[in-house]
Amino acid sequence: MIPPSGTVSNAGTEAWGTVDPLPTLLLDPAPEAAAMMASQLRHAGFETHIAANGPSAVLAARRTHFGAIVVVADLASTAMCNTLRALRHAAPDSWLVLIADPMIDRADEFLHELGSDALFAAPFTVADLTQRLNTLSNRRRSRS
């Protein structure tokens, strides 16, 4: 189910196997893409919640501890950059994983400034994303 704008929904919590699911917040402004990615993450064993927009993602990150926050980001958008900073502030112990176009000037420097822990260049595979999330779930993020 695709949540209405401004809400966060649980996209399913069925975990396969015996590993505890990594609570994951997914921010993707495209509802159909968000639903598809959340479904794939859920089937890979991640407890996945969807945020329809930046403000709802920040609010969710303040209320719930997520092990990882996955953001499909337009890094050319000032609003998105502000959202990323707000997410990092609201959830300093969560892994912040961005899916974006890395062709922006000084991408590495820019992403470090925003507090990103990992970058996936679009297009990407959900298999690669789940592998990275599994790796991150076995480590604890230390505050920077």
C-alpha positions as CSV (number, residue, x, y, z in Angstrom):
1,M,0.0,0.0,0.0
2,I,1.3,3.4,-0.9
3,P,1.0,5.9,2.0
4,P,-0.6,9.3,1.4
5,S,1.8,12.2,1.3
6,G,3.2,13.2,4.7
7,T,2.9,9.8,6.3
8,V,5.1,6.9,7.1
9,S,3.9,3.3,6.6
10,N,5.2,-0.1,7.5
11,A,5.8,-1.8,4.2
12,G,5.9,-5.2,5.9
13,T,7.9,-6.9,8.5
14,E,8.1,-10.5,7.5
15,A,11.8,-11.5,7.9
16,W,13.1,-14.6,6.2
17,G,15.5,-16.7,8.2
18,T,16.6,-16.1,11.8
19,V,18.4,-12.8,11.5
20,D,16.7,-9.9,13.2
21,P,15.6,-7.4,10.5
22,L,17.4,-4.1,10.3
23,P,14.7,-1.5,10.8
24,T,14.9,0.6,7.6
25,L,13.3,3.9,6.6
26,L,13.0,4.4,2.8
27,L,12.5,7.9,1.5
28,D,11.7,8.0,-2.2
29,P,9.5,10.7,-3.6
30,A,8.2,8.3,-6.4
31,P,5.4,6.3,-4.7
32,E,5.5,3.4,-7.2
33,A,9.3,3.0,-7.0
34,A,9.2,3.3,-3.2
35,A,6.6,0.5,-3.0
36,M,8.6,-1.8,-5.3
37,M,11.9,-1.2,-3.5
38,A,10.2,-1.6,-0.1
39,S,8.7,-4.9,-1.2
40,Q,12.1,-6.2,-2.4
41,L,13.8,-5.0,0.9
42,R,11.1,-6.8,2.9
43,H,11.6,-10.0,1.0
44,A,15.3,-9.7,1.7
45,G,14.5,-9.6,5.4
46,F,14.4,-5.9,6.2
47,E,11.6,-4.3,8.3
48,T,10.9,-1.4,5.9
49,H,8.9,1.7,6.4
50,I,8.2,4.3,3.6
51,A,8.3,8.0,4.0
52,A,6.5,9.9,1.3
53,N,8.5,13.1,1.7
54,G,11.3,14.8,3.6
55,P,9.3,16.2,6.5
56,S,7.6,12.8,7.2
57,A,11.0,11.1,7.0
58,V,12.6,13.5,9.6
59,L,9.6,13.1,11.9
60,A,9.8,9.3,11.6
61,A,13.5,9.4,12.3
62,R,12.9,11.4,15.5
63,R,10.2,9.0,16.7
64,T,11.6,5.6,15.8
65,H,15.2,4.2,15.8
66,F,16.0,3.0,12.3
67,G,19.2,1.0,11.8
68,A,19.4,2.4,8.3
69,I,17.8,5.3,6.3
70,V,17.8,4.8,2.6
71,V,17.2,8.0,0.6
72,V,16.6,8.3,-3.2
73,A,18.0,11.8,-3.5
74,D,18.1,14.6,-6.0
75,L,21.3,16.2,-4.8
76,A,20.7,19.3,-6.9
77,S,17.6,20.0,-4.8
78,T,18.2,22.4,-1.9
79,A,15.2,20.9,-0.1
80,M,16.6,17.4,-0.4
81,C,20.0,18.5,0.9
82,N,18.3,20.2,3.9
83,T,16.3,16.9,4.5
84,L,19.5,14.9,4.5
85,R,21.1,17.2,7.0
86,A,18.0,17.0,9.2
87,L,17.9,13.2,9.0
88,R,21.6,13.0,10.0
89,H,20.8,15.3,13.0
90,A,17.6,13.4,13.9
91,A,19.2,10.0,13.6
92,P,23.0,10.3,14.3
93,D,23.3,6.5,15.0
94,S,21.5,5.4,11.9
95,W,23.3,4.5,8.7
96,L,22.5,7.0,6.0
97,V,22.5,5.4,2.5
98,L,22.0,7.6,-0.6
99,I,20.8,6.6,-4.0
100,A,21.7,9.4,-6.3
101,D,23.5,10.6,-9.4
102,P,27.1,10.8,-8.4
103,M,28.1,13.0,-11.3
104,I,27.6,16.1,-9.2
105,D,30.8,18.3,-8.9
106,R,32.8,17.3,-5.8
107,A,30.3,14.5,-5.0
108,D,32.5,12.8,-2.3
109,E,33.1,16.1,-0.5
110,F,29.4,17.0,-0.8
111,L,28.1,13.7,0.5
112,H,30.5,13.7,3.4
113,E,29.2,17.2,4.3
114,L,25.6,15.8,4.2
115,G,26.6,12.9,6.5
116,S,26.2,10.1,4.1
117,D,27.7,6.7,4.9
118,A,27.2,5.1,1.5
119,L,26.3,6.1,-2.0
120,F,24.7,4.0,-4.7
121,A,24.7,5.4,-8.2
122,A,21.4,5.3,-10.0
123,P,20.6,3.0,-11.6
124,F,21.5,0.3,-9.0
125,T,20.4,-3.1,-8.1
126,V,18.4,-3.9,-4.9
127,A,20.6,-6.9,-4.5
128,D,23.6,-4.6,-4.1
129,L,21.7,-2.4,-1.7
130,T,20.6,-5.3,0.5
131,Q,24.2,-6.7,0.5
132,R,25.4,-3.3,1.7
133,L,22.6,-3.0,4.3
134,N,23.5,-6.5,5.6
135,T,27.1,-5.4,6.0
136,L,26.1,-2.3,7.8
137,S,23.7,-4.1,10.1
138,N,26.7,-6.1,11.5
139,R,28.4,-2.9,12.5
140,R,27.6,-0.1,14.9
141,R,27.7,3.5,13.5
142,S,29.7,5.8,15.7
143,R,28.7,9.5,15.7
144,S,30.9,11.8,13.7
